[in-house]
Amino acid sequence: MDTLTKQQRDILLDYYFECADQQETDIAKELLETHKGAIEFFNKLHHSLSALDHLDHEIHASCPDHLIAKTFDRLNFNNTETAAGVQLEKLLKAESEKIVTKRPSFWNHFVESVAIAAGVFIIASIFIPVTRQMRAQANKTACQANLAQVAQGITQYAGEHNGSLPAVATKAGNPWWKVGSTGQENQSNTRHLWLLVQQDYLRPQVFLCPGACNRNLPPLEKARILMLPDFPDRRYISYSFKLICDPNKAQMPETAAPLMSDTNPIFETCVKNPAYLSKPEFGPVKLDQQLSQINSSSHRGKGQNIMMSDGTVKFITQRFIDTNDDIFTVQNLDTYRGIETPNSETDVFLVP
């Protein structure tokens, strides 16, 4: 069977139980069309749970206490997600193989069928959602810790540079989205943050949200950091920073204002495509109802962590910091080509 990653299995499980978001649904459908291992995994999962459809839910409306105890004893349940996850995978694999290979005789005894079906049901409806929720909460908390470190680095930088935010030479109208470009002209808003890495204010790892799935990246050696003008590519930074068009005006805000957040979802496809680096602009990207409402993908579309200039970090489930200002767009603008500028000093625009 073609090997599935843990992330792919999680997506397929969410899709099966109809709790996947739109992005995960699209990934699951593509896997089921092209990935042999995904098809086999999904079929086994379906075989394992299909017997639930034949149970009389009025008669068997609840699961007996002894069956619940037996199921959790079999899981060897404890407080560590890793150990429990291993037990869960073993059980699902064992039961799915039994049902696929011995199905004609397996369901001859109704009591046995109820026991297995109810056992899998307990795990599927209780255990899996809880562990996914725990993992999502852990990612959100770790992301907040990263942003808090960035806030400290920016504060220290400002204290040593007359209250200025980290900023390289640029001007209004320059592209702000070419993350990883090695040209001499500054055409990426992430080059401002790269100063914090080059000058040892922060480690490059803190610019990666754990929920953004950019794992197993090659580490950046000090010699390479000093040579590069920017993060190597978009995989190395999963946050969006306040657009700075004029370094002379890049002062730390006097009142609390958004400086950084989880990645801007509107331009995510553009900035991840290396082919775009050779183009003068992307798009055009025109806002529609979906793009006007989606949250960052780093936390499964549930919201985004946002870092304020006073060092506070909070999680918001919508994109507005007040009733008027969307942190991911320019006010009163619906078409983007990667060269936009904010309308005013109070118009927050976090990119790319």
Backbone torsions as a table, in degrees:
resi	resn	phi	psi	omega
1	MET	NA	134.5	176.8
2	ASP	-58.5	136.6	-175.3
3	THR	-70.9	132.8	172.9
4	LEU	-103.5	141.1	173.5
5	THR	-77.7	163.6	178.7
6	LYS	-61.4	-38.8	179.1
7	GLN	-63.1	-41.0	179.2
8	GLN	-65.4	-40.1	177.4
9	ARG	-63.1	-41.0	178.6
10	ASP	-61.5	-41.6	-179.7
11	ILE	-64.5	-42.7	179.0
12	LEU	-64.6	-38.0	176.9
13	LEU	-64.0	-45.3	177.8
14	ASP	-60.6	-40.6	-179.2
15	TYR	-65.7	-42.3	-179.5
16	TYR	-61.2	-42.2	-177.1
17	PHE	-90.0	10.9	173.5
18	GLU	59.4	40.1	176.0
19	CYS	-124.7	19.1	178.1
20	ALA	-85.9	146.3	173.6
21	ASP	-78.9	-178.9	-173.9
22	GLN	-64.0	-40.7	-179.6
23	GLN	-64.1	-43.8	178.9
24	GLU	-66.4	-36.1	178.0
25	THR	-61.5	-43.7	178.8
26	ASP	-63.2	-41.3	179.3
27	ILE	-64.3	-44.1	-179.3
28	ALA	-61.9	-43.3	-179.9
29	LYS	-63.6	-40.0	178.8
30	GLU	-66.2	-41.3	177.6
31	LEU	-60.6	-41.6	-177.2
32	LEU	-73.3	-13.3	176.2
33	GLU	-93.8	-26.0	-169.9
34	THR	-124.5	-18.2	-170.5
35	HIS	-109.5	113.4	-177.3
36	LYS	-60.2	-42.5	-179.8
37	GLY	-63.1	-37.1	178.7
38	ALA	-65.3	-40.3	179.4
39	ILE	-63.5	-44.7	-179.9
40	GLU	-65.8	-42.5	179.4
41	PHE	-61.4	-45.2	-178.0
42	PHE	-65.7	-40.6	179.3
43	ASN	-64.7	-41.9	178.7
44	LYS	-65.1	-39.6	177.6
45	LEU	-62.4	-42.3	179.2
46	HIS	-63.9	-43.7	178.2
47	HIS	-62.1	-38.6	-177.8
48	SER	-65.1	-35.0	-173.5
49	LEU	-104.8	-8.3	-174.7
50	SER	-63.8	-26.7	-179.3
51	ALA	-64.4	-22.7	178.5
52	LEU	-60.6	-29.1	-179.0
53	ASP	-66.6	-20.9	-175.5
54	HIS	-96.2	-3.3	-178.8
55	LEU	-79.4	146.6	175.6
56	ASP	-83.9	103.1	-172.9
57	HIS	-71.8	-19.0	176.8
58	GLU	-74.4	-36.7	179.5
59	ILE	-78.2	-44.7	-176.7
60	HIS	-106.6	58.1	-174.9
61	ALA	-72.3	-24.7	179.9
62	SER	-134.3	159.5	-178.2
63	CYS	-93.1	132.4	-179.9
64	PRO	-58.8	146.7	-178.2
65	ASP	-59.5	-39.6	-177.7
66	HIS	-65.3	-31.0	179.4
67	LEU	-71.2	-40.2	176.9
68	ILE	-61.0	-45.8	179.5
69	ALA	-61.1	-42.6	-179.7
70	LYS	-62.9	-41.8	-179.5
71	THR	-62.8	-46.4	-178.2
72	PHE	-72.6	-28.9	172.2
73	ASP	-62.4	-39.5	-179.3
74	ARG	-66.6	-33.1	178.0
75	LEU	-72.4	-17.4	-173.4
76	ASN	53.9	48.6	-171.2
77	PHE	-62.4	135.7	172.0
78	ASN	-143.4	-169.0	-172.4
79	ASN	-89.3	1.9	-179.3
80	THR	-100.7	127.1	-177.4
81	GLU	-63.2	-35.4	-176.4
82	THR	-64.4	-50.6	-178.9
83	ALA	-63.5	-41.7	-180.0
84	ALA	-65.4	-38.6	179.0
85	GLY	-63.4	-37.8	178.1
86	VAL	-64.5	-44.8	179.1
87	GLN	-62.1	-39.1	179.4
88	LEU	-62.6	-46.7	-179.4
89	GLU	-62.8	-39.4	178.8
90	LYS	-63.1	-43.2	-178.4
91	LEU	-65.8	-46.6	179.3
92	LEU	-60.1	-42.2	-179.3
93	LYS	-65.0	-45.9	-177.9
94	ALA	-63.6	-45.6	-177.2
95	GLU	-70.2	-37.8	-179.8
96	SER	-66.7	-37.6	178.8
97	GLU	-67.4	-37.6	177.3
98	LYS	-61.8	-45.3	-175.2
99	ILE	-70.4	-37.4	-179.1
100	VAL	-71.2	-40.7	-172.9
101	THR	-91.5	-22.5	-174.8
102	LYS	-126.7	24.9	-172.0
103	ARG	-57.0	-41.5	-176.7
104	PRO	-56.7	-38.4	-177.0
105	SER	-97.5	-17.7	-172.0
106	PHE	-66.2	-38.8	-174.4
107	TRP	-95.3	18.7	179.4
108	ASN	-67.0	-32.2	-177.1
109	HIS	-104.2	114.9	-173.0
110	PHE	-61.7	-40.8	-178.3
111	VAL	-60.2	-41.8	179.3
112	GLU	-64.8	-38.1	-179.9
113	SER	-65.1	-39.8	178.2
114	VAL	-62.7	-41.7	-178.0
115	ALA	-61.5	-48.6	-177.9
116	ILE	-68.0	-45.5	-178.6
117	ALA	-61.8	-44.6	-179.5
118	ALA	-66.4	-37.2	178.3
119	GLY	-62.4	-47.2	178.3
120	VAL	-64.8	-37.8	180.0
121	PHE	-60.9	-43.2	179.4
122	ILE	-58.9	-47.4	-178.7
123	ILE	-63.8	-47.1	-174.5
124	ALA	-66.5	-39.4	-173.5
125	SER	-89.2	-18.5	-177.8
126	ILE	-115.9	-54.0	-170.5
127	PHE	-69.4	-48.2	-176.2
128	ILE	-63.6	-49.4	179.0
129	PRO	-59.6	-37.0	-179.2
130	VAL	-64.9	-46.0	-178.2
131	THR	-66.5	-36.1	176.9
132	ARG	-66.5	-38.9	178.2
133	GLN	-66.0	-40.2	177.9
134	MET	-62.9	-42.6	179.3
135	ARG	-65.0	-40.2	178.9
136	ALA	-64.0	-41.1	178.7
137	GLN	-65.9	-38.9	178.5
138	ALA	-64.1	-41.7	177.7
139	ASN	-63.0	-40.8	-179.4
140	LYS	-64.7	-41.1	179.5
141	THR	-67.5	-42.8	178.6
142	ALA	-64.5	-37.3	177.2
143	CYS	-62.5	-42.7	178.0
144	GLN	-62.7	-37.1	177.6
145	ALA	-65.3	-39.9	176.8
146	ASN	-61.1	-47.5	-178.6
147	LEU	-64.8	-33.3	176.4
148	ALA	-64.5	-38.5	176.5
149	GLN	-65.5	-41.2	178.3
150	VAL	-62.2	-41.4	178.5
151	ALA	-59.2	-41.3	177.9
152	GLN	-64.1	-41.8	178.7
153	GLY	-63.3	-41.8	179.1
154	ILE	-66.2	-41.3	178.7
155	THR	-62.1	-43.1	178.7
156	GLN	-64.9	-42.4	178.3
157	TYR	-60.7	-46.6	-179.3
158	ALA	-62.1	-37.8	179.2
159	GLY	-64.3	-27.2	-178.9
160	GLU	-99.7	1.2	-179.0
161	HIS	-135.0	45.0	173.6
162	ASN	56.2	38.8	176.0
163	GLY	76.4	16.6	-177.6
164	SER	-93.7	143.8	170.5
165	LEU	-72.0	156.6	174.8
166	PRO	-60.9	127.6	-175.9
167	ALA	-155.1	133.6	173.9
168	VAL	-99.4	167.9	-178.8
169	ALA	-66.4	122.9	178.3
170	THR	-155.9	177.5	178.8
171	LYS	-150.5	158.4	-179.3
172	ALA	-59.4	136.3	179.5
173	GLY	98.4	-12.8	174.4
174	ASN	-72.0	149.7	173.4
175	PRO	-58.8	141.9	-178.7
176	TRP	-117.9	11.2	-167.8
177	TRP	-120.1	-3.0	-173.2
178	LYS	-83.0	66.1	-179.9
179	VAL	-64.4	124.2	179.4
180	GLY	98.8	-5.7	177.6
181	SER	-65.2	137.3	-178.3
182	THR	-104.0	8.1	178.9
183	GLY	-66.6	163.7	-178.6
184	GLN	-71.1	-34.4	-179.1
185	GLU	-75.5	136.9	-179.0
186	ASN	-78.0	108.8	-177.0
187	GLN	-126.9	31.5	177.6
188	SER	-148.7	132.2	178.7
189	ASN	-70.4	-15.3	178.7
190	THR	-76.8	-14.4	178.0
191	ARG	-64.0	-27.7	176.5
192	HIS	-61.4	-47.0	-179.2
193	LEU	-69.8	-29.1	-179.8
194	TRP	-61.3	-25.9	175.8
195	LEU	-58.3	-35.7	-179.2
196	LEU	-67.0	-30.4	177.0
197	VAL	-77.9	-47.8	-177.7
198	GLN	-61.3	-35.6	-175.3
199	GLN	-98.1	17.1	171.4
200	ASP	65.9	24.9	172.6
201	TYR	-78.9	-32.9	-176.4
202	LEU	-143.8	153.7	172.7
203	ARG	-82.9	146.7	-178.5
204	PRO	-61.6	-25.0	-177.1
205	GLN	-63.5	-26.2	-175.4
206	VAL	-73.4	-7.9	179.0
207	PHE	-92.7	12.9	178.4
208	LEU	-115.4	117.7	174.0
209	CYS	-75.4	130.5	179.7
210	PRO	-59.9	-23.5	-180.0
211	GLY	-83.5	-2.1	-175.9
212	ALA	-89.3	-1.7	174.1
213	CYS	64.0	29.5	176.7
214	ASN	-101.0	62.8	-176.4
215	ARG	-93.7	164.9	174.9
216	ASN	59.5	35.1	175.4
217	LEU	-79.0	144.2	175.3
218	PRO	-59.7	134.1	-179.2
219	PRO	-66.7	152.7	179.8
220	LEU	-95.5	115.9	178.0
221	GLU	-76.6	153.9	-176.6
222	LYS	-57.6	-41.0	-178.9
223	ALA	-62.6	-39.1	179.6
224	ARG	-71.1	-37.5	178.1
225	ILE	-58.6	-42.5	-178.6
226	LEU	-68.4	-26.2	-178.1
227	MET	-84.9	-29.9	-174.4
228	LEU	-81.0	143.1	176.0
229	PRO	-88.8	-6.1	-172.9
230	ASP	-159.3	170.6	169.8
231	PHE	-55.6	142.3	-174.9
232	PRO	-55.2	-41.0	175.5
233	ASP	-165.7	-179.6	-172.2
234	ARG	-63.4	-22.2	-179.4
235	ARG	-63.9	-22.2	-174.5
236	TYR	-90.8	-3.3	176.2
237	ILE	-146.0	119.8	-177.2
238	SER	-113.1	27.6	177.2
239	TYR	-124.3	158.8	176.3
240	SER	-115.4	137.8	-172.6
241	PHE	-113.3	155.3	177.2
242	LYS	-56.2	128.7	-179.5
243	LEU	-66.6	123.5	178.3
244	ILE	-110.1	114.2	-178.4
245	CYS	-99.2	-23.5	-177.8
246	ASP	-138.4	106.8	-178.1
247	PRO	-56.5	-27.7	-179.9
248	ASN	-67.5	-19.3	-179.7
249	LYS	-108.6	10.4	-175.9
250	ALA	-85.3	63.5	179.4
251	GLN	-96.1	149.3	175.4
252	MET	-60.2	126.3	-179.4
253	PRO	-57.8	143.2	-179.5
254	GLU	-74.8	-29.8	176.0
255	THR	-113.7	160.4	-177.5
256	ALA	-60.1	123.6	-179.5
257	ALA	-144.2	150.9	-179.8
258	PRO	-64.3	132.5	175.5
259	LEU	-113.4	-32.0	-175.0
260	MET	-156.0	155.2	178.9
261	SER	-153.7	175.4	168.7
262	ASP	-57.4	158.5	-169.1
263	THR	-52.0	138.2	176.1
264	ASN	-63.9	118.0	-174.1
265	PRO	-75.5	-16.5	-175.4
266	ILE	-68.1	-37.3	-173.4
267	PHE	-111.0	15.0	-173.6
268	GLU	-60.8	-44.6	-178.8
269	THR	-64.0	-40.4	-177.7
270	CYS	-64.9	-48.6	-173.3
271	VAL	-75.3	-15.7	177.8
272	LYS	-87.4	-9.8	-177.1
273	ASN	-91.9	109.3	-178.3
274	PRO	-59.5	-27.0	-178.3
275	ALA	-63.5	-24.2	-177.6
276	TYR	-71.6	-20.3	-176.4
277	LEU	-61.4	-26.8	-179.0
278	SER	-86.7	-0.7	-177.7
279	LYS	-101.8	150.5	179.4
280	PRO	-71.3	-25.5	179.3
281	GLU	-154.7	164.9	173.7
282	PHE	-109.3	167.9	171.0
283	GLY	90.3	-143.3	6.3
284	PRO	-71.9	148.0	174.3
285	VAL	-99.3	116.8	-178.2
286	LYS	-106.8	127.6	-179.9
287	LEU	-65.1	131.4	170.1
288	ASP	-120.4	-172.6	-177.0
289	GLN	-61.7	-39.1	-179.0
290	GLN	-67.7	-50.0	-178.7
291	LEU	-64.7	-23.8	-179.9
292	SER	-79.4	-11.0	-174.3
293	GLN	-123.1	-22.9	-174.1
294	ILE	-66.0	147.5	175.2
295	ASN	-95.6	175.1	177.7
296	SER	-58.2	145.0	179.9
297	SER	-77.4	-11.0	-174.6
298	SER	-61.9	-28.7	-178.5
299	HIS	-123.5	45.1	173.7
300	ARG	58.4	30.6	176.3
301	GLY	74.5	8.9	-177.5
302	LYS	-82.9	-16.8	-177.7
303	GLY	156.5	-167.3	-179.3
304	GLN	-147.1	145.0	169.9
305	ASN	-76.7	141.5	-179.6
306	ILE	-131.6	136.1	-179.2
307	MET	-105.6	127.0	180.0
308	MET	-95.2	161.3	-177.3
309	SER	-67.7	-18.4	177.1
310	ASP	-86.5	4.4	176.9
311	GLY	95.3	-8.7	178.9
312	THR	-76.1	149.2	178.5
313	VAL	-129.3	132.1	-179.8
314	LYS	-142.5	158.6	179.0
315	PHE	-102.3	126.3	179.1
316	ILE	-119.1	142.5	-177.2
317	THR	-96.2	0.1	173.7
318	GLN	-137.3	173.1	-168.7
319	ARG	-98.2	1.7	-175.9
320	PHE	-99.3	132.2	175.5
321	ILE	-88.2	-19.1	169.6
322	ASP	-146.2	-163.3	-175.3
323	THR	-75.5	-9.9	-172.4
324	ASN	-120.6	-27.9	-167.1
325	ASP	-106.8	112.4	172.9
326	ASP	-83.6	121.7	-174.7
327	ILE	-67.1	-16.0	-176.2
328	PHE	-103.5	3.1	-179.2
329	THR	-135.7	163.8	170.0
330	VAL	-88.0	138.5	-178.1
331	GLN	-59.3	133.7	175.2
332	ASN	62.9	30.0	178.0
333	LEU	-130.0	132.6	-178.1
334	ASP	-122.4	-1.3	177.4
335	THR	-127.6	131.3	-172.7
336	TYR	-126.5	140.5	178.1
337	ARG	-127.4	8.3	176.2
338	GLY	86.5	14.8	179.5
339	ILE	-130.9	16.6	-175.0
340	GLU	-72.9	161.9	174.4
341	THR	-133.8	153.5	178.1
342	PRO	-62.1	154.9	-179.7
343	ASN	-75.5	-26.5	-176.9
344	SER	-157.8	176.9	179.1
345	GLU	-65.2	-26.5	-177.9
346	THR	-94.3	-2.3	178.8
347	ASP	-85.0	98.1	-178.2
348	VAL	-77.1	130.1	179.0
349	PHE	-137.1	104.7	-177.7
350	LEU	-96.1	120.6	-176.0
351	VAL	-141.3	168.6	-5.0
352	PRO	-83.5	NA	NA
